[in-house]
Amino acid sequence: MSKFSSQPFFRHPDLVVAPCKYGNGVFATEYVPADTTLEECHHLRIRAEDCSGILDDYVYALEPEHDASGEESEHYSLPLGWGSIFNHADEHNTEYWHDTERDLIVFHTIKGVSAGEQLFVNYGKAWWETRERTPDNDK
């Protein structure tokens, strides 16, 4: 079987997108335990030099790639699922990883999330510094 199977991508059934003070966010409708996969999603691989303007606010870092000449290039990932809707918190409850075998971005909980609670990722200190901003919800 090829790596391009027709297997559907997973999205946890107890998640919704809803309005919040940051625009929209991802919320749990039921308790979600730690170490639970939330979503597997396709993504667009974008070269660092092509990330500008508002697009730069919605991409995630990927590991550097090497071209045919061995040159290293920096790339970012624009999730095509709900991954671009997760908001920031220093004390986040969600993280992501790049499944290189299937070339997917996978979001998962790192702690239990109560029903009604918003799911957050940590954008990282550099994200805020490059925009000369501080997060509204850091703790």
N, C-alpha and C positions, 0 to 999 in steps of 0.2 A: 504494500500500500504506500502511496506517495505521501510526502509530508503535507501535501495540499488536500487533505481529506475534507469531506463534507461535514465533519463533526461540528455541531453548533457550539458557539462560545457561551461560556457560563456567565450569567448575571444572577446574583442572589435574589430570591423572590421577595425578601422582606426589606427592599430598598425602594425609596421614592425620591424624586427630585421635587423640591418645594421651595417657595420663596423664603428668603431669610434676609437679615440686615446687610448681607454682602451681595445681594442680587438673588441668586438661586444657590442651593446647596443640596447635598445628598444626605438623606436621613434614613434611619432604621425604623421600620414599623413594628418590629418585634425585637426581642433581645437577640443580639448576635455575639457569640462567644469569640474570645481571642483566637488568633490563628485560623480565621475563616476566610476563604476566598470570597471576595465581593464581586469582582468582575474581571473577565478576560476580554481585552479589546484590541482591535486592529489599531495601527497608528501610522502616521506619516512620518518618515525619516526626513529631517530637514537639516541642511548644512548650517552651521553656526552663522556664517556670513549672510544667510538668507533669512535669519530671524530678526525682524525689526518691527517696530510699532507695536500694535496690540497683539500680534502673533506671539511676540516674545513673552507675554504674560501667561500663555497657556501651554508652553512646552516644558517637557521634563528632560533632564540630562540623560544621555546614553553613554555607554563606554565608547572611547575613541575607536575609529576604524582605520584600517590601513588599506591604501589603494594598491594597484598592481606594482607601482614603483617602490612600495614600502613606506610612502609618506603617510603620516598620521593626520587624520582630519577629525574635527569635532562635529558631532551631530546631536540633534535634539529630536525628541519624539512628541508629536501632537496626537494625543489619544483621540480616537474617533468614537468613543463611547462616553460614559458618564465621567471618565477620568479628568476631563477638562472642567468639570463642575465642582470638584472637591475644593473646598476653601482651606485656608491656612490656620493652624494653631501651633504654637510652640509645643504645647502638651497635646500632641496629635494622637489619634487612635487608629490611623490607617497608614500604610506604606505601600509602595509599589516595587515591582521588579520586572526586568525584561526577560521574558522566556525566549532565549535566543534560538532554541530548537524550533519553536513554532512561530517565532517573530511576533510575539504578542506582548502587550503590557498587562500585567496582572496586579490588581489591587487586593489587599488583604488587611484584616484587622490585626492590630498588635496588642489590643486589650479588649475586654468585653465592652459592648456598646448597648446601652439600654434602649428600649422602645421609645421613639420620639427624639432620640439624641442625634445630633448632626455628626457626620463622619468628616474628619479633618486629616489632611496631610501636612507635613512641615515643608514649606517651600525652601527653607535653608537661609542662612544669614546672608549669603551673597546675593540672593534674589532681592532682598530688601535694600541692601547697601547699594546695588547698581541702580536703584530707583530713588535713592536718597529718601527712603520712607521707613517707617516702623509699622509693624502690624497692629491693627486695632485690638486684636484679641490675644496678644501675648500675655503670658502669666509669669 
